[in-house]
């Protein structure tokens, strides 16, 4: 079957988070062996963390170039995938006109990809209802109707557009040179590579730090920006953890997550690596270059993805996030107990909790306002990690990689998804 010539539209700009990562893996699948044409176009807006995604080949355009973009798409592409739309706080001209100027004028099939889970995130999208109506359909992470989810949002507005499930996949050749199965060149380190949003539950790593230090594990968090959510989680541990600080770096480091610039943090990583890490210090870094972050994961014994939707009324859609896929491909992953018990391997009834190498952690659901969630049985969890590191590490690495390679690879899921949408041709 032939792949459609595809244009990916980032109308919010280059955000440097999951939206950019999805575009990265989608395009990489098309590019490999020249399977098909796929190009990324981004509206030239200042947003998010663009310096974290400098590896992405992107054509940026100004809004006054929208007519030329539409002309090119109509002449050169069979499919448009709208990965993001402008935020409500973008320029008024863009907010009021992007649907009419861009989306409505594209003649080929176009699908909007909704990456947002929650009402609050969806509500930040400019003219989102009309953007959806201008497209042939919507792909989203979950088709379940939950209290704060996208399907309920659609129903309340009586939007009848076709909705299909979005599959999360990984183009594994992107990390092929980083995949190893033994402990050579790895540190006895647990890493959390994630933004600071509260539902990702990254503060559980802060909570676990002291137990990890007892077994000489280094604890590191990267990508943990000082947003409101990040600040709240860090503040809960002020005076409780010994943050890594230094006056020896090119800029003074007086607090965790000192820098939000990926290039500065690139040099900061080098500095810390040359110095060596102390298990008794808690290392918290801000935004990072995508490729450097992957390298730090593959150099770590364990990588966490503790997000849980158990208490916030959302649905996983039987999907991983890229944080979890990266953890399983490059390290030994640690997931939240609820995620493992709820999500199954694609097209099976096998829960992820049945996979030995997917390690489970749980918490007491303590609210951030009251200090944040606490890991349940932390000493038992760390004892298990230490035992795996000392005696069964290669076995765990091989299984976790094999699961992702078998069930979540781009060559498994992308053709299925496009075929389900009727977008493949003989």
N, C-alpha and C positions, 0 to 999 in steps of 0.2 A: 504494500500500500504506500501511496505517495503522501509525504507530509505537505501541509499547506505553507506557502510562503507567508511568514508571520511577522507582524510588526507588534512589538511590545511598547505600550505607552505608559510612561511614568509621569502623569500630569500633576503630581504633587512635587515633582523634582526627585533628586536622588536622596533617598532617606537614610540609606546605610544600615537598614535592619532587615527584618524578614522579607519585606517586599523586594528589596534589592537582591537578596539571596535567592529567592524563587526565580527571579529573572535570570540570575547568573546560571543556575542549573538548567533552566529551560533552554536558554540559548546554547549552552555547552553541549547539550544532547544533539541539537540540530547541527552544530558546527562539526562534531566528531564525524570523521569519514565523509564530510560534505553531505550529510543526510538531507539537509534542506536549508533554505534561507530563513534566517531569523535575525532581526535587528532591533535594538533598543533605542527608543526616542524619549528624551526627558525634557519637560518644560523647565526652562532655566530659572528656577526659583531657589532661594536660600532657605533650606529646611534640613532638619535632622543632623545626620553625621556623614556628609558626603565624602569626607576625607578618609573614611573607613573602607570605601569601595573603589579605590583608584584603579583596581584591576579590571573593572567592568568597561568593555568597549561601548560607549554611549554617544549618541548624537544628540547634543542639546540644541534646543530651539527657543527663540523668544516668542511671546504670544503674538506679536505682529507678523511672525512668519508662519502662522497657523494655516493660512491658505495654501502656501507652498508645501507644507507637510501633508495636508489632506490630498493635494494633487499627487504627490509622490506615492502615498499609500494606495490611492485608487488605481494608479498605473502599475505598481510593482508588487503588491501584496494581495494574498488571497484571504487573509484573516488578520483581524486586529484584536489584541488582548489588552484591555484597559486595566492595568495593574493598580493604578491609584488615580484619584481625582484631586483637584486643588482643595486646600483647607479653607474654611470659612474666613480666615484672616488673611487670605491672599488679596492681591489688588482687586478692587471692585470691578474693573473691566474684565478680569479673568473670571471671577466668581459669577458674574452676571451673563457671560457670553460663551464660556468654553463648551457648553453642551451644543449650542447652536453653531458655533464657529468650527468645532472639530468633530464631535461625535456624530451629530446628525448629518454631516456632509460625507462621512465615510460610507461608501456604497457596498463594500464587501462585508461578509459576516463579521460581527464584532461581539465579543463577550466581555463583560465586566467581571473582574476578579475581586471579590470582597474578602480581604484578609483580616478584617476586624471582627472580633468576637462579641463585643459588648456595646450596648446602647451608647455609652459615653463616647467611645471611639467613633462609632458610626455617626454620631451627632456632630462630629467635627468636620465632616465632609461637606463641601459646598454643593448645593443644588443636587444632592445625591439621588433623590427620587427621579428627577428628570434624566439624570445620567443613566440610571438603570433602564428607564423606559426607552431611551435612545438606542439601547443595545438589543441584540437578539436573545440574550440570556445572561444569567449570572451564575458564576461558580463561587461556592462558599465552603468553609471548612466543615460545617455541620448542617444537616437537613432537619435536625430535631428542633421542635418548637420549645424554647426555654424562656423563662421569665424575662431575661435581659438580652436575649440573643437576636440574631439577624432575621430569622424566619418570623418571629413575633413582630419585629419592626416592620417587615414587609406586609404582613397581614393587617396590621393596624392601619396601614395606608392603602390597603386594597390594591397592591401592586400585583399584577397577574403575569408578569414576565416569567419565562421558563427559568427554573432554578435547578442546578445540578451540583453534585458534590465535587469539591476540589481535592485532589489527591496530592499529598506532599511526598516528593521523591528526591533522590540525591544522585547527581551525576558523579559516580565514584572515581572516574579517571582524574577529576580535579584534585583529588587527594592521594592519588596512587603512590606518589613518591614519599608519602608520610606514613603509610600503613606498615606497621611492624607488629610482631606478635610476642616478643619477649621483652625483658626488662632492660636490655642494652640501650644506653642513652636516655633512659627514663629516670626521672626523679621520684623519690617517695613523696609525692605531692598530690593533693586533691585540689582540682581547679573547678571553678564555676565561671563559665563564659556567657554572660547574659546582661541584658539591660536591667534596670533597677525596678521595673514595674512590680507592684506588690503581689499580683497573682502568680508570678513566677516563683515566689517563696524563696528567693535567694538568701534571705536572712537566716534560713536554716543552716547555711554554711557558717555564718558568723557564730551561731549557737553551738555548732559542733567543734569549733576551733580548739578549745582547751582539751577536749578528749583526744582530738587528733594529735595535738602536740605531745601528749603522754606517750604516744607510740612513734614519735619522731616523724610524723607526717607534716610537711609544709602545707599551709592552707592559703589559697590564692583565689581572688575574685577579679575578673577583668571585664571591662565594659560597663562597670557599675557607676554610671554617671551620677552627678549630684543634682538630680531632679528632686522634686518634692518627695516622691516616693523613696528615692535613694537616700535623701537626707534623713527622712523619718526612720528608716531602718538602721542607718549608721548611728543616729543619735541614741537609739535604744541600747547601744553597746558602748557609749562613751563612759570611760572610767572602769569598764569591765574587761576590755581587751587591750592588749599591748600592740597598738597599731605600729606598722613599720613607718618610721619617719627618718629623715636624714637632712643634714646641711651640706653633704658632700656632692650631691648632684648639681647640675648646672643651674637649677632653680631650687630653692628650699622646698622640702617636702615636710609640711608641718601637720598634715592630716590625711586620712585615707581618701582615695580618689582625687588626688591633687590636681590632675590635669585633664581637660576635656579634649585636648588636641592629640590626634592619633600619631602625628609625626613626633611630637614631644615624648609621648609614651613609648614609641619605638626606641628612642634613645634611653628612656628610663628602664625599659626591659633589659637592654644591654648592660646598663649600669648595675642593676640588681643581679643579673646573671653572673657578671664578673665578680661581684662581691660575694655571692653565695647567699642562700636564703636560710633563715633561722626558723625552725619549727615553732618557737615561742612567740614569734611576731605574726601579726595578722596582716597579710598583704592585700590591699585593695587598689586596683588601677581603674582609670576611666576608659574612654573609648580607645579602640585599638584597630590597627590595620587588619583586614580580614585574613590575609595569608599569615601574618604573624600570630594572630590568635589561634589559627589551626595548628601552627607549629608548637605553640605552648600546650595545647591539648594533647598532641601526640607525644610530648615529652613528659606528660604527667601520668601517674599511676592510675588515678581515677578521675572521672569527670561527671559532674552532677547536672541533673535537670529536674529539680524538685517541684515543678509546677503542679498544682492540683485544682480541679474544678469542683471538688467535693462539696464546698460550702458556698459557692458564689452563683449557683444556678446556671452555669454554662455547660456546654457539651463538647467533648473532645473530637467528635466526628470520626472516631476511630483513626485519628491521625497522630503522627508525631509532629513535633516542631523541629526546626533545623538544629537547635541546640542539642536535642536528644539524639538526632541522627549523627551529628558530629562526635558526640560523646561515645556512641557505640562503635563508630567506625575507627576512631583514633585512640580510644582509651578503653577502660572498663567503666560502663555507665552506672550511675545511681539515679533511680527515678523515685517518684512518690508512690507510696503504696496504693493509693486510690487510682492513679493513672494505670498502673500495672494490672490491677484487678478489673478495670473497666474496659480497657482497649484490647482488642484481639488482633492477631496477625491477619493481614488482608485476605479476604475470601475464605476465612476459616473460623472455627469457634474456639480456637486456642488462645486463652488470655496470655498477655505478655508476662504475667506473674509466673507462668509455667517455665519460663526461660531462666535457667540457673544464673547465667552471666548478667542478667538485668537485675541489679541489686536494689532492694527495696528499703526506703526510709519513710518514717511516718512522723506525724507531729500532733500536738494537742489543740491546734486551731486557736491558740491564744491571739487576740486581736493586736494589731500593731500599736494601737493606742495604749495597750496594757503591757507593752514590752515585746510583742511579736510572738510568733509560734515557737515552741520548743520541740526539739527532736525527742521522740520517745525512745527509751532504752539506748541512749547514745553510746555508752560504754560497750554494749553488746555489738552495736553496729561497727564501731571502730575496731573491736577485737576481730570481727569477721574480715574487715578490710585488711588488717595486718596478716591474718592467716592466709588470705588469698595472695597477697603480695609475696609472702614467704614461700608458698608451696604450690599454688595452682594458677599462677598469673597467666601463663601462656594458654592454658585451656580456656580460661575466661575470655581472653582477647580473641582467640580463634572463633569461639561461638558467637560473641557479640558482633564481630565483623560479618560472619557468615549469614546471620539473620538479616542484617540490613542489605547485604549484597543480593540475597535471594528474594526478599519481599518488597524492598523499597527503592531499588535501583531505577534510574530514569528509563532505561530500556524496557523495564517491566511495566511501569505505570503510565508513562506519557502516551504510548500508542493506544493503550486501553481507554484512556480518558478522551483522546481526540476521536477515537472510533465511536465511543458512546455519544459524542456530540455530533456525529455525522460529518466530521471535518477531514477525514481521510479519503483519498481518491485512488482508484485502481492504477 
